[in-house]
Amino acid sequence: MRLISIGRIVLALSICLSSATTALAQAGAKAASTINQRSCLDAARAALGPGAVVLRCGDLNSSGTPEAVAALVLKPNRKRCTPASRVLILRFERAGWRKVFDAGEHFEIRNTEGYVGIDYIDDANVYRGYCVEISDRSGSELFSVGLAFIGSDDIVDEEGLPINVAWNSKVGRYQEIVSNDAPPKFAPELKNPPHINTRKPCRGTQPTSPVKKR
């Protein structure tokens, strides 16, 4: 009888320890998630100011490296996308958060090596911002950010195809996706795109979008 009592005590202690361990693990995971979200917001505000909005935060590419998509969101919002005047992708590395992609004013869309997805830079500043669509990673589908241009008339430019960027693990940076084949194909950066003022087009021509045509 004494042995049975001791066994029951050991079993009860084991159950208690297991429950405590599970509770601690769940609390730790929740705390880590909270810290991660706060860290993303702090990084976004440090890069863009107090008006920054975090559109995505976490291990976006299933690589073990936290990333954040941050933006300065425009109003009014849209059903098909998030309008923004600027879009950043931040990546957390040993030295802290680092900007790895920047869709900025005048549609200067850049990664760490050059310009992405454009043929030229429009100095006329005829565009208001970006129509941002995000596709989360799913199976073989890459996490990607799609950018269409919003004109000064607040209409999304349908003339050029959206620029879709994703993380190219072979070169270690975000590049434009030009094919969704397996494996996907990426376009190289443009180091020094020409500057063009579309408000002063050549005779017989019409202003065009700086997005590449395909």
N, C-alpha and C positions, 0 to 999 in steps of 0.2 A: 504493500500500500504506500509505503514511504517513497519508493522508487517512482510509482505512478504520479504522486504529488509533485515530485521534483521535475518529472518529465512535463507535466502540465505547466509548471512555472516557467520552464525553459521555453516551451512552445509559446506561451503568452508573451514572454519577453521578446521572442523573435518577431512575433506579429507586431508588437509595439514598435520595435526598432525599424522594421520594414516600413510601417506606416509613416514613422517620423522621417525616414530617409526619402520616401516618396514625396512627402509634403515639402521637405527642404528643397528637393530637386525642382518641384513645380514652382516654388517661390523664387528660386534662383533663376529659372527660365523666364518667369514673368518680369523679374527685376532687370535681367539682361535685355529683354525686349523693350522695356521702358527706357533704359539708358540708351539703347540704340536709336530709338525714335527721337529722344531729346538731343542726342549727338548730331543726328541728321539735320534737325531744325537749327541747332546752333551753327553748324557748318554752313547751312544755306543762308542764314542771316548774316554771317560773317562775310560771305561772298557777295550777296545781293542787297543787303540792308534789311531793316526790320519788316519790310513788306514781303519778304520771300515766302513762298508756299512750297512745301515738299509734296511732290506728286507721287514719288515712290521712294521707299527706304528699305534697305535690307540686302541680303545676298542675292542680288537681282540676276546674276549670271550663274548661280550655283557653283561658284568658284571658291567660296570660303572668304571672299573679300567683300566687306560692306560697301555699298554704293548708295547714292542718293540722286534723284532727279529733282532739281529745284527750278522754280520759275517765278517771274514777276507776272502775275495773272492780270489780264485785261478784263474789263466788263463791257457789255454783258456776257455771261457765259453762253456756251453753245451746246447743242445736243450731241453733235458728232465729234467734238474735240474741246480742248481747253485752250482758249486764246491767251497768248503770252507775248510780252514785248522782249523777253530774254529767257533763255533756257540753258541751264548748266547741268552737267553730269559730274558729280564729285565721287572720288574713290578714296577709301580709307587705307592708307599704307603705313609703313613703320614710322614715318615722320609726321603722320597725321592726315587730315583730309587734304586732297589735292584735286584741282580742277583738271579734268581730262577731256572735256568737250564743252564748247561754248557757242551757242547760237545767239549772236548779239545784234546790235544796231546795224543798220544798213545791210542786213543779211550777210554779215561776215561770220560764216559758219566754219568753225575751226576745231581741230583736235590739237594734240601736242606737237604735231609735225607740219601742219599746213591747213589749207582750206578744203572743205568737204562738200561735195555735191553741187557745186556751182561752177559756171563758166566765167563769170566776171562779178565784180562788185559794183552795185548800182549807187553812184554818188547822188542821184536825184532824190533818194530817200522817199520813194513813192509808195512804200509799203509800211503798213502799220505794225505788223507783228507776225506771229506764227500761230498756226492752227495745229495744236499738239495732240497726237494720238499715240498712246503707249500700248504695246503688245507684250504681255508678260510671258516669261519662259514657260513652255508647255511641251513636254516630250522632246522631240527633235527640233521644235521651233525655238529660235533664239529670242531672248529679250531684245526688243527694239523700240526705238523712238522715231515716230514719223512726224515730219515737219512740212506743212503746206504754208504758203505765204498768204497773209491777209493784206489786202490793198488799202490805200488811204481812204477808199470809199467804204471800208469795213466789210468788203466782200472777199471771200476766199478765192484766191487765184486758181482757176481750174485749167489754165493753159499749160502749166508745167506739172509734171508728176511730183508727188511728195518726195522729199528726201527721207529715206529710211536708214537709220544708223544702228549698228550693233557692235558688240565687242568682238574684235578679231583677235583670238587668243594667240595666233601665230606671230603677230607683230606687236601685241600688247597695247592696243589702242582702239578707240571707236572709229569705225570707218563706214562709208556708205555701202549698203548692200545693193549689188547690181543683179544678183541672181539668187533665188531661193533653192537652187539645186542642192543636192547633198554631195560634198560639202558646199556651203554657200560661197558665192564669189563676192569679193569686195573690190571697190575702186580705190586706186591710190590717191593720195592727197595732191592738190595743186599748190605749188609753193608760192607763186607770184601771179595771181589772177589779174587781168587788166581791169582798170577802172573805167566805167562807162556811165555817162549821164543820159538816162533814157528820156529826160525832158527835152533833150536837144538831139533827136534822132537824125540820122542822115536823110537826105532828100529821098522820098519814095519809100521810106521804111517806117515801121510802126514800133513803138516801145515793146519790148519783150521781157519776159521774166528771166532772171538770172539762173533759174533752175535748169539743169540739163534736160534737153528734149530727147526722147527715145522713141 
